[in-house]
Amino acid sequence: MGYEFFIALRYLRARRRQTAISVITGIAVAGLALGVAALIVAQAMVTGFRGDLQDRILQGTAHLNLLRDDNRELDDYQKLTLRLREVPGVRAAAATIYAPVLIGLGDQQEQAVVKGVDLDAPAEASEIFATVIEGDPRSLGEPGEAPGVILGRELARILGVGMGDRVTAVSAQSRLTPLGVQSRPRYTELRVSGIFASGLYEYDAQWGYVALGTAQEMTGSAGANVIQMKVTDLDDVEATAARVREVVGAGYVTTTWQELNRPLFAALQLQHRVIVIFFALLIAIAALNIITALTMMVMEKNRDIAILRAQGATPGAIQRIFLLQGLIIGLVGSGLGLGLGLLLCQVANRFHLISLPAEIYAVSSITLDARWQDSSWIVLLTLTISLLATLYPSRAASRLTPVEALRYE
């Protein structure tokens, strides 16, 4: 142990002639600890919210979509789907149709989107196989008096229907006439054969799944309008999309999960930056107490500093003594804050303390995700601020001359 570190520890532990120095030092440690804990909880909250939202979005939607650039139907969707399954990076592919409908029971009707499921495609190509909680998606293709439909949990609750109940879907079917393209309503009776829960309120309250053939009948279509794909690497989805466009040629466009949700994740990124800046300022304000405490300590230790200088201590050694004091205060404060922040994250996760209105935020609760990388940079930020706070008082101590300090002793 160098003598500078030894003296720094001794000064921090010694009894003060001025009690205010000890009080201010304690306030500095407490302020740093609370600032670090608050920043760790806030960082974990943002990371957890983003992770939960991303997982649920990816669970309930495709990673990559292919459609025509003029929005025409994909008449050759079977052959196109087989070609896309061979593209490197594509794990599964299936054709689908999206049809906006009015679905209801009696006088109770709700706007919804019915999505066609290609039951001949691999199960992993369609999200309904991962989100269904009642029934079996394969039952959509079973023959019966009425085609099957799998409703979102919230939509089923709003309509007041359950397994086996009948609902009516009103869709718009287009046909070509001498007067041009005309649309007429088509009424389709559907049997509730399942319930799904994606965890996203928007999907659970407005979506339903039917067999692809049923969706074609409801829209008067013979093909599909989208081919959805699951990819092997979510972060490399743009490269996979480029390979898909190269395989299918001109006349097609792709949309990725990142493009479809870019505004949402951009807003989360901005929110993250604001939170980090806000709590970093709180830590900086708490570090001002370090400046006050060390400045008062320099004034109290004038005689000791003069004696050390007279015995051969260099100005740099004196400066290091007070720099080390600020670093120790920062280490203690950040250590306590780290432990408190991680403890608060565990308690919040265990008792589900942070709940949200699902209608607004799409998720009902947040899992705090405290990662060691985030905690590490928060501790390093706190130590850096603590060291910066010691620059003025440590430099003032190093400029003290023995003669001036001992003149009135």
VEXDREN-2710 file (C-alpha; in Angstrom, 1 decimal):
% VEXDREN-2710
k/r/px/py/pz
1/MET/0.0/0.0/0.0
2/GLY/1.5/3.4/-1.0
3/TYR/1.6/6.0/1.7
4/GLU/-0.8/8.2/-0.3
5/PHE/-3.5/5.6/-0.2
6/PHE/-2.8/4.9/3.5
7/ILE/-3.2/8.6/4.4
8/ALA/-6.3/8.9/2.2
9/LEU/-8.0/6.1/4.1
10/ARG/-6.8/7.5/7.4
11/TYR/-8.2/10.9/6.6
12/LEU/-11.6/9.4/5.7
13/ARG/-11.8/7.3/8.9
14/ALA/-10.4/9.8/11.3
15/ARG/-12.7/11.8/13.7
16/ARG/-13.2/15.4/12.5
17/ARG/-12.8/18.6/14.4
18/GLN/-15.6/19.8/12.2
19/THR/-18.6/17.3/12.2
20/ALA/-20.0/18.9/9.1
21/ILE/-17.2/17.3/7.0
22/SER/-18.3/13.8/8.1
23/VAL/-22.0/14.7/7.5
24/ILE/-21.3/16.0/4.0
25/THR/-19.1/13.0/3.2
26/GLY/-22.0/10.7/4.2
27/ILE/-24.4/12.7/2.1
28/ALA/-22.1/12.4/-0.8
29/VAL/-21.9/8.6/-0.4
30/ALA/-25.7/8.3/0.0
31/GLY/-26.4/10.6/-3.0
32/LEU/-24.1/8.6/-5.2
33/ALA/-25.6/5.3/-4.0
34/LEU/-29.2/6.5/-4.7
35/GLY/-28.2/7.9/-8.1
36/VAL/-26.5/4.7/-9.2
37/ALA/-29.4/2.5/-7.9
38/ALA/-31.9/4.7/-9.7
39/LEU/-29.9/4.6/-13.0
40/ILE/-29.5/0.8/-12.8
41/VAL/-33.3/0.4/-12.2
42/ALA/-34.2/2.8/-15.0
43/GLN/-31.7/1.1/-17.4
44/ALA/-33.1/-2.3/-16.5
45/MET/-36.6/-1.1/-17.0
46/VAL/-35.9/0.3/-20.5
47/THR/-33.9/-2.8/-21.5
48/GLY/-36.6/-5.1/-20.1
49/PHE/-39.5/-3.2/-21.7
50/ARG/-37.7/-3.2/-25.1
51/GLY/-36.9/-6.9/-24.8
52/ASP/-40.4/-7.9/-23.8
53/LEU/-41.9/-5.8/-26.6
54/GLN/-39.5/-7.2/-29.2
55/ASP/-40.1/-10.8/-28.1
56/ARG/-43.8/-10.4/-28.3
57/ILE/-43.8/-8.6/-31.6
58/LEU/-41.5/-11.3/-33.1
59/GLN/-43.7/-14.0/-31.6
60/GLY/-46.8/-12.6/-33.1
61/THR/-45.6/-11.5/-36.5
62/ALA/-43.3/-12.6/-39.3
63/HIS/-39.6/-11.7/-39.4
64/LEU/-39.6/-10.9/-43.2
65/ASN/-42.5/-10.4/-45.7
66/LEU/-42.4/-10.6/-49.5
67/LEU/-45.1/-8.9/-51.6
68/ARG/-45.5/-7.3/-55.1
69/ASP/-44.5/-3.7/-55.5
70/ASP/-47.9/-3.0/-57.1
71/ASN/-49.8/-4.9/-54.3
72/ARG/-51.2/-7.4/-56.9
73/GLU/-51.9/-11.0/-55.8
74/LEU/-49.2/-13.7/-55.8
75/ASP/-50.8/-16.2/-58.2
76/ASP/-47.8/-18.5/-58.2
77/TYR/-47.4/-18.4/-54.4
78/GLN/-46.8/-22.2/-54.1
79/LYS/-43.8/-22.3/-56.3
80/LEU/-42.5/-19.0/-54.9
81/THR/-42.8/-20.3/-51.4
82/LEU/-40.7/-23.4/-52.2
83/ARG/-38.0/-21.2/-53.8
84/LEU/-37.8/-18.9/-50.7
85/ARG/-37.4/-21.9/-48.4
86/GLU/-34.1/-22.6/-50.1
87/VAL/-32.7/-19.1/-49.6
88/PRO/-29.8/-19.0/-47.0
89/GLY/-31.0/-17.4/-43.8
90/VAL/-34.7/-18.3/-44.3
91/ARG/-35.8/-20.8/-41.8
92/ALA/-39.5/-21.2/-42.9
93/ALA/-41.9/-19.6/-45.4
94/ALA/-45.6/-19.6/-45.9
95/ALA/-48.2/-17.7/-48.0
96/THR/-50.9/-15.8/-46.3
97/ILE/-53.8/-13.3/-46.9
98/TYR/-54.9/-10.4/-44.7
99/ALA/-58.5/-9.6/-44.8
100/PRO/-60.1/-6.7/-42.8
101/VAL/-63.6/-7.8/-41.6
102/LEU/-66.4/-7.0/-39.2
103/ILE/-66.7/-9.9/-36.9
104/GLY/-69.4/-10.4/-34.3
105/LEU/-72.2/-12.3/-32.6
106/GLY/-75.7/-10.8/-33.0
107/ASP/-75.6/-7.0/-32.6
108/GLN/-72.1/-7.0/-31.1
109/GLN/-69.6/-6.4/-33.9
110/GLU/-65.9/-5.5/-33.8
111/GLN/-63.4/-4.5/-36.5
112/ALA/-60.8/-7.2/-36.9
113/VAL/-58.2/-8.6/-39.3
114/VAL/-58.5/-12.2/-40.4
115/LYS/-55.3/-13.9/-41.5
116/GLY/-55.1/-17.0/-43.6
117/VAL/-52.9/-19.9/-42.4
118/ASP/-51.3/-22.2/-44.9
119/LEU/-51.7/-25.5/-43.2
120/ASP/-49.5/-27.3/-45.7
121/ALA/-46.5/-25.2/-44.7
122/PRO/-44.2/-26.0/-41.7
123/ALA/-45.7/-25.1/-38.4
124/GLU/-42.9/-22.7/-37.5
125/ALA/-43.7/-20.5/-40.5
126/SER/-47.0/-19.3/-38.9
127/GLU/-47.0/-17.6/-35.5
128/ILE/-50.4/-19.1/-34.5
129/PHE/-48.8/-22.4/-33.7
130/ALA/-46.7/-20.7/-31.0
131/THR/-49.4/-18.4/-29.6
132/VAL/-52.5/-20.6/-29.5
133/ILE/-53.7/-21.4/-25.9
134/GLU/-56.9/-23.2/-26.6
135/GLY/-57.7/-25.5/-29.5
136/ASP/-55.4/-26.8/-32.3
137/PRO/-54.5/-24.7/-35.4
138/ARG/-54.8/-27.9/-37.5
139/SER/-58.5/-27.9/-36.8
140/LEU/-58.9/-24.9/-39.1
141/GLY/-58.7/-27.3/-42.0
142/GLU/-61.2/-29.8/-40.7
143/PRO/-64.5/-30.1/-42.7
144/GLY/-67.7/-29.0/-41.1
145/GLU/-70.8/-26.9/-41.4
146/ALA/-68.8/-23.7/-40.7
147/PRO/-65.0/-23.0/-41.2
148/GLY/-63.0/-22.7/-38.0
149/VAL/-61.5/-19.4/-36.7
150/ILE/-59.0/-18.8/-33.9
151/LEU/-59.7/-15.5/-32.2
152/GLY/-57.4/-13.4/-30.0
153/ARG/-58.1/-13.7/-26.3
154/GLU/-59.2/-10.1/-25.9
155/LEU/-61.4/-10.2/-29.0
156/ALA/-63.1/-13.3/-27.7
157/ARG/-63.7/-11.6/-24.4
158/ILE/-65.1/-8.5/-26.0
159/LEU/-67.5/-10.5/-28.2
160/GLY/-68.3/-12.8/-25.3
161/VAL/-67.7/-16.0/-27.2
162/GLY/-65.9/-19.2/-26.4
163/MET/-64.9/-22.5/-28.0
164/GLY/-67.6/-23.9/-30.3
165/ASP/-69.5/-20.6/-30.6
166/ARG/-70.5/-19.3/-34.0
167/VAL/-69.6/-15.8/-35.2
168/THR/-70.3/-13.9/-38.5
169/ALA/-67.5/-12.2/-40.5
170/VAL/-68.4/-9.5/-43.0
171/SER/-65.8/-9.0/-45.6
172/ALA/-65.6/-7.0/-48.8
173/GLN/-65.4/-9.1/-52.0
174/SER/-64.4/-7.4/-55.2
175/ARG/-65.6/-8.4/-58.7
176/LEU/-65.1/-7.1/-62.2
177/THR/-68.3/-5.8/-63.9
178/PRO/-69.0/-3.7/-67.1
179/LEU/-69.1/-0.7/-64.8
180/GLY/-65.7/-1.5/-63.3
181/VAL/-64.5/-3.1/-60.1
182/GLN/-67.2/-3.3/-57.5
183/SER/-67.2/-4.5/-54.0
184/ARG/-70.0/-6.3/-52.2
185/PRO/-70.2/-7.5/-48.6
186/ARG/-69.8/-11.2/-48.1
187/TYR/-71.1/-12.9/-44.9
188/THR/-69.2/-15.9/-43.6
189/GLU/-70.3/-17.9/-40.6
190/LEU/-67.3/-19.1/-38.6
191/ARG/-66.9/-21.5/-35.7
192/VAL/-64.6/-20.6/-32.9
193/SER/-62.1/-23.5/-32.8
194/GLY/-59.4/-21.9/-30.8
195/ILE/-58.1/-18.9/-28.8
196/PHE/-54.6/-17.4/-29.0
197/ALA/-52.7/-15.0/-26.8
198/SER/-49.6/-13.2/-28.2
199/GLY/-49.1/-11.0/-25.2
200/LEU/-49.7/-7.9/-27.4
201/TYR/-53.0/-6.3/-26.8
202/GLU/-53.4/-4.9/-30.3
203/TYR/-53.1/-8.4/-31.8
204/ASP/-55.2/-10.1/-29.1
205/ALA/-58.0/-7.7/-29.5
206/GLN/-58.2/-7.3/-33.3
207/TRP/-56.9/-10.5/-35.0
208/GLY/-58.3/-13.9/-36.0
209/TYR/-56.9/-16.8/-38.0
210/VAL/-58.6/-19.0/-40.5
211/ALA/-57.4/-21.5/-43.1
212/LEU/-55.9/-20.0/-46.2
213/GLY/-58.6/-21.5/-48.3
214/THR/-61.3/-19.9/-46.1
215/ALA/-59.5/-16.5/-46.4
216/GLN/-59.4/-16.9/-50.2
217/GLU/-63.2/-17.5/-50.2
218/MET/-63.8/-14.5/-48.0
219/THR/-61.9/-12.2/-50.2
220/GLY/-62.7/-13.7/-53.6
221/SER/-59.0/-14.4/-54.2
222/ALA/-57.3/-17.4/-55.8
223/GLY/-53.8/-16.5/-54.6
224/ALA/-52.1/-14.9/-51.7
225/ASN/-50.9/-11.3/-51.1
226/VAL/-48.0/-11.9/-48.8
227/ILE/-45.3/-14.6/-48.2
228/GLN/-44.1/-14.4/-44.6
229/MET/-40.8/-15.8/-43.5
230/LYS/-39.0/-16.7/-40.3
231/VAL/-35.2/-16.1/-40.4
232/THR/-32.3/-17.7/-38.6
233/ASP/-30.6/-14.5/-37.6
234/LEU/-32.9/-11.6/-36.5
235/ASP/-30.1/-9.0/-36.5
236/ASP/-29.0/-10.0/-40.0
237/VAL/-32.6/-9.8/-41.5
238/GLU/-31.6/-7.0/-43.9
239/ALA/-29.0/-9.2/-45.5
240/THR/-31.5/-12.1/-45.8
241/ALA/-34.0/-9.7/-47.3
242/ALA/-31.5/-8.7/-50.0
243/ARG/-30.9/-12.4/-50.8
244/VAL/-34.6/-12.9/-51.1
245/ARG/-35.0/-10.0/-53.5
246/GLU/-32.1/-11.4/-55.6
247/VAL/-33.8/-14.8/-55.9
248/VAL/-37.3/-13.5/-56.8
249/GLY/-36.1/-10.8/-59.2
250/ALA/-37.8/-7.5/-60.1
251/GLY/-41.4/-6.6/-59.2
252/TYR/-41.2/-7.6/-55.5
253/VAL/-40.5/-5.7/-52.3
254/THR/-39.6/-6.9/-48.8
255/THR/-40.4/-5.6/-45.4
256/THR/-38.6/-6.6/-42.3
257/TRP/-39.7/-6.6/-38.7
258/GLN/-37.2/-3.8/-38.0
259/GLU/-38.7/-1.6/-40.8
260/LEU/-42.3/-2.2/-39.6
261/ASN/-41.4/-1.3/-36.0
262/ARG/-38.7/1.3/-36.6
263/PRO/-40.8/4.3/-35.2
264/LEU/-41.5/2.3/-32.0
265/PHE/-37.9/1.3/-31.3
266/ALA/-36.6/4.8/-32.3
267/ALA/-39.0/6.3/-29.6
268/LEU/-37.7/3.8/-27.1
269/GLN/-34.1/4.7/-27.9
270/LEU/-34.8/8.4/-27.4
271/GLN/-36.5/7.6/-24.1
272/HIS/-33.5/5.6/-23.1
273/ARG/-31.1/8.5/-23.8
274/VAL/-33.3/11.0/-21.9
275/ILE/-33.4/8.7/-18.9
276/VAL/-29.6/8.2/-18.9
277/ILE/-28.9/11.9/-19.2
278/PHE/-31.4/12.7/-16.4
279/PHE/-30.0/10.3/-13.9
280/ALA/-26.4/11.1/-14.9
281/LEU/-27.1/14.7/-13.9
282/LEU/-28.4/13.4/-10.6
283/ILE/-25.2/11.6/-10.0
284/ALA/-23.2/14.7/-10.9
285/ILE/-25.3/16.8/-8.4
286/ALA/-24.6/14.2/-5.7
287/ALA/-20.8/14.4/-6.6
288/LEU/-20.9/18.2/-5.8
289/ASN/-20.9/17.1/-2.2
290/ILE/-17.5/15.5/-2.8
291/ILE/-16.1/18.9/-3.8
292/THR/-17.5/20.5/-0.7
293/ALA/-16.3/17.7/1.6
294/LEU/-12.8/17.6/0.2
295/THR/-12.5/21.4/0.1
296/MET/-13.4/21.6/3.8
297/MET/-11.0/18.7/4.5
298/VAL/-8.1/20.5/2.8
299/MET/-8.8/23.5/5.0
300/GLU/-8.9/21.3/8.1
301/LYS/-5.7/19.5/7.1
302/ASN/-3.6/22.5/6.3
303/ARG/-1.1/21.7/9.1
304/ASP/-0.8/18.0/8.1
305/ILE/-0.3/18.9/4.4
306/ALA/2.5/21.4/5.4
307/ILE/4.2/18.8/7.5
308/LEU/4.0/16.2/4.7
309/ARG/5.5/18.8/2.3
310/ALA/8.3/19.6/4.8
311/GLN/9.1/15.9/5.0
312/GLY/9.6/15.7/1.2
313/ALA/6.1/14.9/-0.1
314/THR/5.7/16.3/-3.6
315/PRO/2.7/18.4/-4.8
316/GLY/1.7/15.4/-7.0
317/ALA/1.7/13.1/-3.9
318/ILE/-0.5/15.5/-2.0
319/GLN/-2.9/15.8/-5.0
320/ARG/-3.0/12.0/-5.2
321/ILE/-4.1/11.7/-1.6
322/PHE/-7.2/13.8/-2.2
323/LEU/-7.9/12.2/-5.5
324/LEU/-7.8/8.8/-3.8
325/GLN/-10.2/10.1/-1.2
326/GLY/-12.7/11.1/-3.9
327/LEU/-12.2/7.7/-5.7
328/ILE/-12.9/5.8/-2.4
329/ILE/-16.1/7.8/-1.8
330/GLY/-17.1/7.0/-5.4
331/LEU/-16.3/3.3/-5.0
332/VAL/-18.3/3.0/-1.8
333/GLY/-21.2/5.0/-3.2
334/SER/-21.3/3.1/-6.5
335/GLY/-20.9/-0.3/-4.7
336/LEU/-23.8/0.4/-2.4
337/GLY/-25.9/1.7/-5.3
338/LEU/-25.0/-1.3/-7.4
339/GLY/-26.2/-3.7/-4.6
340/LEU/-29.3/-1.6/-3.9
341/GLY/-30.2/-1.3/-7.6
342/LEU/-29.8/-5.1/-8.3
343/LEU/-31.9/-5.9/-5.2
344/LEU/-34.7/-3.6/-6.3
345/CYS/-34.7/-5.2/-9.7
346/GLN/-35.1/-8.7/-8.2
347/VAL/-37.8/-7.5/-5.8
348/ALA/-39.7/-5.8/-8.6
349/ASN/-39.5/-8.9/-10.9
350/ARG/-40.5/-11.3/-8.1
351/PHE/-43.6/-9.4/-7.1
352/HIS/-44.4/-7.9/-10.5
353/LEU/-44.4/-4.4/-9.1
354/ILE/-44.3/-2.6/-12.4
355/SER/-47.5/-3.1/-14.3
356/LEU/-48.8/-1.1/-17.3
357/PRO/-52.2/-0.7/-19.0
358/ALA/-51.9/-3.2/-21.8
359/GLU/-54.2/-1.1/-24.0
360/ILE/-51.6/1.7/-24.1
361/TYR/-48.3/0.0/-23.9
362/ALA/-49.0/-3.4/-25.6
363/VAL/-47.5/-5.3/-22.6
364/SER/-49.1/-5.6/-19.2
365/SER/-46.0/-5.7/-17.1
366/ILE/-42.3/-5.1/-17.3
367/THR/-39.5/-7.5/-16.4
368/LEU/-36.5/-5.5/-15.2
369/ASP/-33.4/-6.8/-17.2
370/ALA/-30.3/-5.7/-15.3
371/ARG/-27.3/-6.7/-17.4
372/TRP/-23.7/-6.7/-16.1
373/GLN/-22.6/-4.6/-19.2
374/ASP/-25.0/-1.8/-18.3
375/SER/-24.2/-2.0/-14.6
376/SER/-20.5/-1.8/-15.4
377/TRP/-20.7/1.4/-17.4
378/ILE/-22.9/3.0/-14.8
379/VAL/-20.3/2.3/-12.1
380/LEU/-17.5/3.6/-14.4
381/LEU/-19.6/6.7/-15.1
382/THR/-20.0/7.3/-11.4
383/LEU/-16.3/6.8/-10.7
384/THR/-15.4/9.2/-13.5
385/ILE/-17.7/11.9/-12.1
386/SER/-16.3/11.4/-8.6
387/LEU/-12.7/11.8/-9.9
388/LEU/-13.7/15.0/-11.8
389/ALA/-15.2/16.3/-8.6
390/THR/-11.8/15.9/-6.8
391/LEU/-9.8/18.0/-9.3
392/TYR/-10.3/21.4/-7.7
393/PRO/-9.8/20.5/-4.0
394/SER/-6.9/18.2/-4.8
395/ARG/-5.2/20.8/-6.9
396/ALA/-5.7/23.4/-4.2
397/ALA/-4.1/21.1/-1.6
398/SER/-1.1/20.5/-3.8
399/ARG/-0.5/24.2/-4.1
400/LEU/-0.2/24.7/-0.4
401/THR/3.3/25.8/0.8
402/PRO/4.6/24.7/4.2
403/VAL/5.6/28.2/5.2
404/GLU/2.1/29.6/4.6
405/ALA/0.4/26.7/6.3
406/LEU/2.6/26.8/9.4
407/ARG/3.0/30.6/9.8
408/TYR/0.3/30.9/12.4
409/GLU/0.7/27.5/14.1
END
